[in-house]
Every structure is written in C-alpha cells, then in structure tokens.
C-alpha cells in the first residue's frame, strides 16, 4: 500500500498523514513555528478524590478498569526501570485478558525485557508502539508486522508531542521506586531504586488518568516529589516493580577495546587542543564504554589544569559522580541514572539533582539545556558525507535502536561523535545515511580511530586545531579508508510501505523507515 | 447601577455576570462539577529564545514592552516579599508612564506597601484588582471608587482560576530572591530572601509571558528551581526587589495579651481532651500571636507524650522550626515563610521543603493537602449563629482583608477558630455574617476567652469533651454574652452596587460586597 508523500526540506520522501493523523514534513532546523496552544487535560475536582488523600487501589487491573481502559487508548510508561521493568508488560497482559484491542503503547523507551509484547502486537491488543524499538521489536517493525505505523521521537520530541497534544495520553502508568498513598513519588528508596523518574513528568502533567505503581509505600510526604500527587488518580502497591540488577548497573565500565580507547584519547586531545575544554565548561556524555573513557580523560585534564566543569547533564555514572565529588564538576543535573554509585550520589550530594528531560530537551519551551552545553558526546549507527547522522537503523535497513536524547543533544555548541570507522566490517561513514535522524549542519566533529573529520561549516574548529598534530582528515578520506578495508556494503532493498516515521524535535517528519524486502 | 442577581445555595444574592464575564453562583460545598479542560497557554519555541540560555534584559520597562504590554491586560505578581515588595508598584508606574489603561492587577495578595497603587486606580491605569485588598485599598473598593469589580479568591481559588482559565494572565512579573540568567529561580539566597516562592507556580505555568525580576543573579543552575526557567521569557536584574526587614520578621512573637493567651490555652486543652491531638497528627496554624501561642502549647504536649506530628503545613515560623528541630514534627511543608529562622531552616533542614499552594490548596486537582490535616487553626472577623464565617469585611461593612488560604483550610478534619469574643467592643459572633466567606458546615469549633462553642454537626467532638471541665457553651450563649457586654452594633447600610465578589474554592460566587452608603 503506497502512501501519498512529499519531499521534505531534507530531501526525504515523507507522508502527509500517519495513522490517520495529519503530519507536517520537516522544514529545516528551527524553521517550523508552532501555532496554537498547549494540550489541556480535563479539569478534575477534589470532590472525586478521597479526603484523607489515600488513593490506594487493590491492583493494577482494578486501577486500569477504574481509569476506563478501552479500545484504541494510548497508554504511556517511562523507562527508568530499564531492562528490569516488570510493570509495562503487565499492563498489556491485563488488557489482552480483558479483550481490549488497538492500544497505542507510548513508552519513553523500550528494552529487551519488553520483547514479549510482540504477542500483544500479534493478537491485536496493541496497534502500534510510538517510541524506541530495539532489537526484536525493531525487527518486527522492519518486517512490516506491526499493524499501525511506528513513530520514533527523541526524548525531547516525546515531551513536545505530549505538551502540544500531538499524542494524547489516556492513561499513564508510572512505576515509582517510592510513593506515598497520595501519589507523590520519587526514584530513590526501596529495593527498585532507579535514582530519578523525570521521564514521567510530561506524562503525569498531561495524561487524563495517572496510575502510580510502587513496591515501596512510604509515609506522606514522599519528598522530593518527582511525581506530584495532585496529578495522580490511583496508587497501586505490588511486590516488585523491577529487577534491581537490571534497573541500574552494579558498575558501569569503561571500554577495554584498544580502538575505542584510542578514539577516547583522540577525543580528549581534540577537546583540549581546540580550546573547547575550559574552566566552567558544560558537558554531557553517555554511559557507553567509549563515553566513559572520554569522561575519565576529561576529568584528568580538568584536574591537571585546576579547572571545574560548571555542570554535567546526566545520564549519570560513577565517573561523573567522581568528577562531582572530586570538585571537578559543580552540579550533576540528572535525567537518568545508570549505576548504583549515581543512585547513592543523588541521595547524598545536594549538587546532584533530578533534572527532567522536560526541563532540558523540549524544543517547544522557552529555551533548552542542550543549546547551553559546550561539549556533547554522541554516537551514531551511520554518518554520511554531509555529516548527516542516523541512530535508528543499521546499514542493512533494520530498525534496531531508539533515538533517545540524540536529536535534542545536537543543539549543543560542539557536537562530537567518537565512533569507530567500521563495525563488524560495515563502514559507519557512508554516502548517504539509510535513515536521516539529524541534519549534518548540527554535527560538528567525527572522531574515529583512524582520523578526525571536522564539519566544513565549523571553520573555527578547523582553525583551532591547525598545527596541533591531530590526525584531521576530510570525511571523504575517512569513508574511502573504511571502504578500502571493508569494501562497500550492499544497500538494503525496501518496499514502498512506510513502517515507521522519524520525527524531528519540533514534531515534523524528518524521515521514514520502509518495510524491508525479504525474499 | 443594579445588576441582575439570583439567590445562591447559601441564600446570598449574587450576580450572573461580573466585569462582563459570566459567573456561576455557589451551589453548595462539593456540589459544583467542573467541566471542560484546563487552560492552555501558547506553545513557545526554542528558536525564539537565546541558545546560550541568557534571557537578561536591561530593565523591567524593556521586558514589559517586549512582552507586549497593552491596554486591558492582566498582570500577575506574588506576595512573597510581603510588605517589603518593591516590584509590584513599579509595574504600574511604568504602565502609567506608557499611557497604558485598564489593566487588571492579579496579585496573590496585597500589603500596605501597595497602597500607592490607588493613584493608578484613580488615573485609569488599573481597572481593578483581583486579589486581597487590605486597609486603604479595601476602603477604596468599599466606597465604590474602583472602576471594575474586585474579585476575592482564596489562595487555592486563585490557583484554580489560573489553571481553569477563569483568569488568563498576559504577563506574570515574578520577583525572585535568586535567579540564574535562564530564569530558574528560588526564594532563598541574596539580600531579599523570602524562603519560598511557591505562590508563583500557577503563574509561571499558565501565563503567556513570564518575567523574573531578581536582585541576586546566580550561576546556572539555580537550585531548587521553584520557578522553572523553561517557562520564563525574560530575566531582569534590579538593585533591590524588596526591603528585607519588611519581607520576613526578624522574629515572630507570641501574644502577650492575657485574653489571647487564655484562648490559646483553651485551644490546646481542647485539642488534648478531645483526642484530636495524637501521635502522627497533621496540623497547620498561622503566624498570628494567638496561633503561635497555640503552637507552643501543642509542642509542649507532644513532647510530654513522646508524640510527633507527621507534618505541619507552613506559613512557617520559628515555633514550627523548633518543633521540627526538636523532633516533634516530621516535615514542614512550606508555602510561605514568616521569619528569619524559617528561612535558615529551609536552607539547612532537608525535612523543611517548599510545598506550593498549587500542590496543597487547589480544589480542582486530584486531591488537596487541606483535607488531610487533623488540626486547622484559623481566624475570622465574624462568625454567625450557623457557624458561617467572614474574613474579608468587618461588621461596619468595610472590606479590609483578603481571604488568604482560609477557605481552602476549611476542608481540614477539625477546623478550629480561636477568636476573641469581641474586638474594640464589637462582638465577633453575630446573627448573620456581613459577608459569607465559608459555610458553617465546615467550621467545627469556636474558642473564645469566655467559652467554647462546638458546631452541632460535630456530635463526635461534643461527646469527646463531655465531662472534661472545658467551658463548652452554645454559640447563641456566646453571642448573647458578647452583646450583654458590648451591646448590639449598628448594621452597615449598603448601596445596591456590587463592588466586590467573593469566590468559593471551586470558582463559584458565594457572596458579594456592596458599596457602603456614606453620607
């Protein structure tokens, strides 16, 4: 089934309608002006809620029924319990048993633990997932098996979609490591602590109905109120919301691969020689092995020079916590916690504070944290000759990752992608990205084990490292080198059918993913 | 000019329209069911805000102009700077100089320092004030001098009106003791610390434009973000936002009046003998001299019995802080800070936390803090034989006070009014209140220096103190006693013209205030 498409400002063929809803093609970075007003959920009344503030209800099933769970509803969840989440699947197990059909699952991300949901996609309980689809779920989408069309949004794009009413959440089911009976809830405490639960913020602010699910009921008031009880309808206590060992790592580890360590060293050198690293710098890096190694190198350089990063935005790890505790970082603003040391730090350091993506990444607000960041370390599955980036599909055309905060982070001052030149003998630098997730004008530097390519738009950066001895090359040179080693991989062959759409941070459609032709 | 009126559920004659806007007559406690959706402010875009997050602008005048200040707009402010506020008047000084007319001032409260605004009411810069009007401002309204009709709301009612779109704020001008250039702001720090600034929450969430005015610019991030910068348009730095000695008291003082001390002792005895005071009790008391004395007595009783209040809702004072620090109170949840000890406590005690009225008092949310409170100590200018209460007018008919959180607090389990039997030889207990602010069904106990009257609806309380030796009387007996001593005061004579309306917590009109006939 072919869909009417137009060519958007990035040159990609995109539809004007997805899942029966009109959509806007990408117009260019900063070009789309939103009109109208934010989404407005129904006005509640205290007269419908218990005077003693006790919103406990016997089970999640009972809560879903009281919230009026019905065919076609949109159900949201957050992903702070990561691969240890025991709540999300339960919702659809209950819905399926009730005979409910055509739900939309709107998670802030999915994990391998959510793969069992395939059976509810198969049996019609779930129409589609709007959110990241990794591994088997992505493969399921790429093979054209999902009934509805997937919509991929960045973390900030998800918040924008909720705030603007592009997605209307009927029921938000929010797992919380600690909650009081009123629904004030937080990410610390109990046996399923995940540190922060800021991904739930847009959900509880804008959903029609909100259910908090906890395994650690605490006395009122549960402080800090990462979820504000005045927005919560029901509180459910269960035995276990998550598997602790899969919620946060016991310990996050830096890479041991010599190539990745070389990339990390090159990145640290580049930050140093280019002058990007400075006293008062602001930075963000992920929890991947290479990013962690970069953080350690940066920490050493700051220490050597007696400098201090003014703040770091987390995804927090023990390496960031060490910077904070050693005095090389002023604050950790935290959207997501990756390891136990970070959970401990959040509970004890007053300068380590929850900072939801709602306050950091939403392009439809009065400013973003991302554009204030000096150093942004990101990854990519592919980068092309125009510095365009892809993070969702692989070169074989399969959808295998979510966007995460990647698009939002592209708004930082210096966006640096330390990536290997090839993975499993597939070059990472290509002629044209399979799926466009981020326009090349926002990607500044590619750092590989065999050289550094700087976006020609960043003449200042090119000048800054002249004569530094760093292995600066053109991106074409890097691509050619990869192809000399690996050869040029075969391009995937796609069907016409659009199986997923990729939204830009402003809600416009930057690209689509089509069904793979499988013989 | 007579207005078309109807008789509401409280038997009061109220209009169907105020200031050209349709209004709903009071239907009874808990009877009005809100329909529709919350107010939705315009969707902003990061593309309109500086990438470096620096929203500084040279002056308040410049900021107001950039926000499009125009005739007829609604301008909101908060009252955390209390009688030391140097910002609110400035707005209208600027507007008047610009020739702007017919503004609506929508403060969370007004203070004597705002009396100079009378000249802008006179010259047409301000059409009306929707908020508390004390002293001269109230007198101005009562004498029919204000062009528009005043609307009096409780703190929670103000939040409800903003959230529901009954009042649409064009520009919120929010004074902040500390702010960063992005507009994240808080009530502590600097030379104008007022402790918390939670009254600003509904304003920044729902206003079209938000200006933060500070005299203490701090490095990003200003933590905790009591105002979230993602909602802020401009940040203005001025020399002084307030006069410290008038913002918070150096020290709040308990009453020295023997009558008031007797009332306080009787109240503490009543709380004790009735069994209302217990381990885990939740309580709120104000900062008046009698309330403070009650807090001290309650503290002693808790200490004697080895009990602990689970939390207290502030208006915080040093007496509450002492309970916290001595271990007789688990948490102070704080909406407003009255003295320096409380500011210090907020900065140092992790169990003393900001808790905005938005999260405590808004009847149109999914539960309120007030209905969870065991002990609520309130005042009144008049109480009548049906236990109805008045807090805005005096028996001479003059509007002289705002409602504050009084109406919201009536939803507590035990509402106790420790009040003198008469003030300046005017009885406080009357046949019928001059202005109805709170229905008698919500007021449980009146405690005077000459006896205690318990609402006949609270048979449980009447039974609980039988044989306790407490001087329990009927309210009629108390009224008769007052009249024997003072005589029956002359009733004020009113014109037909409605000069102010009093809203109930759900936005309906519970009563009106009419122009006083002055010969």
HADDOCK unambig.tbl for C-alpha pairs under 7 A between the chains (distance, minus, plus):
assign (segid A and resid 30 and name CA) (segid B and resid 47 and name CA) 5.61 0.50 0.50
assign (segid A and resid 34 and name CA) (segid B and resid 43 and name CA) 6.37 0.50 0.50
assign (segid A and resid 34 and name CA) (segid B and resid 45 and name CA) 6.89 0.50 0.50
assign (segid A and resid 35 and name CA) (segid B and resid 43 and name CA) 6.57 0.50 0.50
assign (segid A and resid 36 and name CA) (segid B and resid 42 and name CA) 5.74 0.50 0.50
assign (segid A and resid 36 and name CA) (segid B and resid 43 and name CA) 6.25 0.50 0.50
assign (segid A and resid 37 and name CA) (segid B and resid 40 and name CA) 5.51 0.50 0.50
assign (segid A and resid 37 and name CA) (segid B and resid 41 and name CA) 5.36 0.50 0.50
assign (segid A and resid 37 and name CA) (segid B and resid 42 and name CA) 4.03 0.50 0.50
assign (segid A and resid 37 and name CA) (segid B and resid 43 and name CA) 5.07 0.50 0.50
assign (segid A and resid 38 and name CA) (segid B and resid 40 and name CA) 5.08 0.50 0.50
assign (segid A and resid 38 and name CA) (segid B and resid 41 and name CA) 5.87 0.50 0.50
assign (segid A and resid 38 and name CA) (segid B and resid 42 and name CA) 5.93 0.50 0.50
assign (segid A and resid 38 and name CA) (segid B and resid 43 and name CA) 5.40 0.50 0.50
assign (segid A and resid 39 and name CA) (segid B and resid 40 and name CA) 6.17 0.50 0.50
assign (segid A and resid 40 and name CA) (segid B and resid 37 and name CA) 5.52 0.50 0.50
assign (segid A and resid 40 and name CA) (segid B and resid 38 and name CA) 5.08 0.50 0.50
assign (segid A and resid 40 and name CA) (segid B and resid 39 and name CA) 6.16 0.50 0.50
assign (segid A and resid 40 and name CA) (segid B and resid 40 and name CA) 5.39 0.50 0.50
assign (segid A and resid 41 and name CA) (segid B and resid 37 and name CA) 5.35 0.50 0.50
assign (segid A and resid 41 and name CA) (segid B and resid 38 and name CA) 5.86 0.50 0.50
assign (segid A and resid 42 and name CA) (segid B and resid 36 and name CA) 5.75 0.50 0.50
assign (segid A and resid 42 and name CA) (segid B and resid 37 and name CA) 4.02 0.50 0.50
assign (segid A and resid 42 and name CA) (segid B and resid 38 and name CA) 5.93 0.50 0.50
assign (segid A and resid 43 and name CA) (segid B and resid 34 and name CA) 6.37 0.50 0.50
assign (segid A and resid 43 and name CA) (segid B and resid 35 and name CA) 6.58 0.50 0.50
assign (segid A and resid 43 and name CA) (segid B and resid 36 and name CA) 6.27 0.50 0.50
assign (segid A and resid 43 and name CA) (segid B and resid 37 and name CA) 5.07 0.50 0.50
assign (segid A and resid 43 and name CA) (segid B and resid 38 and name CA) 5.39 0.50 0.50
assign (segid A and resid 43 and name CA) (segid B and resid 164 and name CA) 6.98 0.50 0.50
assign (segid A and resid 43 and name CA) (segid B and resid 364 and name CA) 6.35 0.50 0.50
assign (segid A and resid 44 and name CA) (segid B and resid 364 and name CA) 5.21 0.50 0.50
assign (segid A and resid 44 and name CA) (segid B and resid 365 and name CA) 5.28 0.50 0.50
assign (segid A and resid 44 and name CA) (segid B and resid 366 and name CA) 6.09 0.50 0.50
assign (segid A and resid 45 and name CA) (segid B and resid 34 and name CA) 6.91 0.50 0.50
assign (segid A and resid 45 and name CA) (segid B and resid 363 and name CA) 5.98 0.50 0.50
assign (segid A and resid 45 and name CA) (segid B and resid 364 and name CA) 4.25 0.50 0.50
assign (segid A and resid 45 and name CA) (segid B and resid 365 and name CA) 5.44 0.50 0.50
assign (segid A and resid 45 and name CA) (segid B and resid 366 and name CA) 6.23 0.50 0.50
assign (segid A and resid 46 and name CA) (segid B and resid 363 and name CA) 5.32 0.50 0.50
assign (segid A and resid 46 and name CA) (segid B and resid 364 and name CA) 5.89 0.50 0.50
assign (segid A and resid 46 and name CA) (segid B and resid 365 and name CA) 5.78 0.50 0.50
assign (segid A and resid 46 and name CA) (segid B and resid 366 and name CA) 5.46 0.50 0.50
assign (segid A and resid 46 and name CA) (segid B and resid 367 and name CA) 4.75 0.50 0.50
assign (segid A and resid 46 and name CA) (segid B and resid 368 and name CA) 6.67 0.50 0.50
assign (segid A and resid 47 and name CA) (segid B and resid 30 and name CA) 5.60 0.50 0.50
assign (segid A and resid 49 and name CA) (segid B and resid 366 and name CA) 6.10 0.50 0.50
assign (segid A and resid 49 and name CA) (segid B and resid 367 and name CA) 5.59 0.50 0.50
assign (segid A and resid 51 and name CA) (segid B and resid 371 and name CA) 5.17 0.50 0.50
assign (segid A and resid 51 and name CA) (segid B and resid 372 and name CA) 6.28 0.50 0.50
assign (segid A and resid 52 and name CA) (segid B and resid 371 and name CA) 6.24 0.50 0.50
assign (segid A and resid 52 and name CA) (segid B and resid 372 and name CA) 4.79 0.50 0.50
assign (segid A and resid 53 and name CA) (segid B and resid 367 and name CA) 6.31 0.50 0.50
assign (segid A and resid 53 and name CA) (segid B and resid 372 and name CA) 6.17 0.50 0.50
assign (segid A and resid 164 and name CA) (segid B and resid 43 and name CA) 6.99 0.50 0.50
assign (segid A and resid 230 and name CA) (segid B and resid 359 and name CA) 6.15 0.50 0.50
assign (segid A and resid 230 and name CA) (segid B and resid 365 and name CA) 5.60 0.50 0.50
assign (segid A and resid 230 and name CA) (segid B and resid 366 and name CA) 4.76 0.50 0.50
assign (segid A and resid 230 and name CA) (segid B and resid 367 and name CA) 5.67 0.50 0.50
assign (segid A and resid 231 and name CA) (segid B and resid 365 and name CA) 6.74 0.50 0.50
assign (segid A and resid 231 and name CA) (segid B and resid 366 and name CA) 5.64 0.50 0.50
assign (segid A and resid 232 and name CA) (segid B and resid 366 and name CA) 6.31 0.50 0.50
assign (segid A and resid 233 and name CA) (segid B and resid 366 and name CA) 6.52 0.50 0.50
assign (segid A and resid 359 and name CA) (segid B and resid 230 and name CA) 6.15 0.50 0.50
assign (segid A and resid 363 and name CA) (segid B and resid 45 and name CA) 6.00 0.50 0.50
assign (segid A and resid 363 and name CA) (segid B and resid 46 and name CA) 5.31 0.50 0.50
assign (segid A and resid 364 and name CA) (segid B and resid 43 and name CA) 6.35 0.50 0.50
assign (segid A and resid 364 and name CA) (segid B and resid 44 and name CA) 5.21 0.50 0.50
assign (segid A and resid 364 and name CA) (segid B and resid 45 and name CA) 4.27 0.50 0.50
assign (segid A and resid 364 and name CA) (segid B and resid 46 and name CA) 5.89 0.50 0.50
assign (segid A and resid 365 and name CA) (segid B and resid 44 and name CA) 5.27 0.50 0.50
assign (segid A and resid 365 and name CA) (segid B and resid 45 and name CA) 5.44 0.50 0.50
assign (segid A and resid 365 and name CA) (segid B and resid 46 and name CA) 5.77 0.50 0.50
assign (segid A and resid 365 and name CA) (segid B and resid 230 and name CA) 5.60 0.50 0.50
assign (segid A and resid 365 and name CA) (segid B and resid 231 and name CA) 6.73 0.50 0.50
assign (segid A and resid 366 and name CA) (segid B and resid 44 and name CA) 6.10 0.50 0.50
assign (segid A and resid 366 and name CA) (segid B and resid 45 and name CA) 6.25 0.50 0.50
assign (segid A and resid 366 and name CA) (segid B and resid 46 and name CA) 5.46 0.50 0.50
assign (segid A and resid 366 and name CA) (segid B and resid 49 and name CA) 6.09 0.50 0.50
assign (segid A and resid 366 and name CA) (segid B and resid 230 and name CA) 4.75 0.50 0.50
assign (segid A and resid 366 and name CA) (segid B and resid 231 and name CA) 5.63 0.50 0.50
assign (segid A and resid 366 and name CA) (segid B and resid 232 and name CA) 6.30 0.50 0.50
assign (segid A and resid 366 and name CA) (segid B and resid 233 and name CA) 6.51 0.50 0.50
assign (segid A and resid 367 and name CA) (segid B and resid 46 and name CA) 4.76 0.50 0.50
assign (segid A and resid 367 and name CA) (segid B and resid 49 and name CA) 5.58 0.50 0.50
assign (segid A and resid 367 and name CA) (segid B and resid 53 and name CA) 6.28 0.50 0.50
assign (segid A and resid 367 and name CA) (segid B and resid 230 and name CA) 5.67 0.50 0.50
assign (segid A and resid 368 and name CA) (segid B and resid 46 and name CA) 6.68 0.50 0.50
assign (segid A and resid 371 and name CA) (segid B and resid 51 and name CA) 5.16 0.50 0.50
assign (segid A and resid 371 and name CA) (segid B and resid 52 and name CA) 6.21 0.50 0.50
assign (segid A and resid 372 and name CA) (segid B and resid 51 and name CA) 6.28 0.50 0.50
assign (segid A and resid 372 and name CA) (segid B and resid 52 and name CA) 4.79 0.50 0.50
assign (segid A and resid 372 and name CA) (segid B and resid 53 and name CA) 6.18 0.50 0.50
